[in-house]
Amino acid sequence: MAAPHIISERPARSVKRPTVDNPMGYCDGWAFGVALPAFFDALDITFRERQYEVTYSDGAIEKEFRQEWCTSSPPAYSFEAGDTFHCPHPAPGPWGEQIKEIDHSIQIIATSADKKEVTITAIHRRSGQRETVTVTQADLVHILQYGWAK
């Protein structure tokens, strides 16, 4: 699976916003549907002004300012109890039809006092198996990006 477009390991690196190619506004290439802009705050994505130096062919250098979607390094993820994600993310329609297409669901059931860890329940919809584990916020993002490997 391709690397997602919105998580960066570099400080204040620009991120790719959802485009017309992704009208539902989900994180492109992620295993679980993470709706944007609903989870911008949880993913530590903000709209910031960035300064660039532009060098012209005559050697002149000017400063240019641009507004960009960015995340800090390391990202300060902040998912909360009640956040729920499905794999694959459901297409528009009645929930009764959507749930037939979902293989896995993850729901955050608790967040640690320092907000660094979350307790999640992972559900395999077809078998009905459930597993509850505590993971870091960064581990949760990895699961959302690449899938539940249990």
Secondary structure, 3 states (H helix, E strand, C coil): CCCCCCCCCCCCEECCCCCCCCCCCECCCCCCCCECCCCCCCCCEEEEEEEEEEECCCCCEEEEEEEEEEECCCCCCCCCCCCEEEECCCCCCCHHHHHHHCCEEEEEEEECCCCCEEEEEEEECCCCCEEEEEEEHHHHHHHHHHCCCC
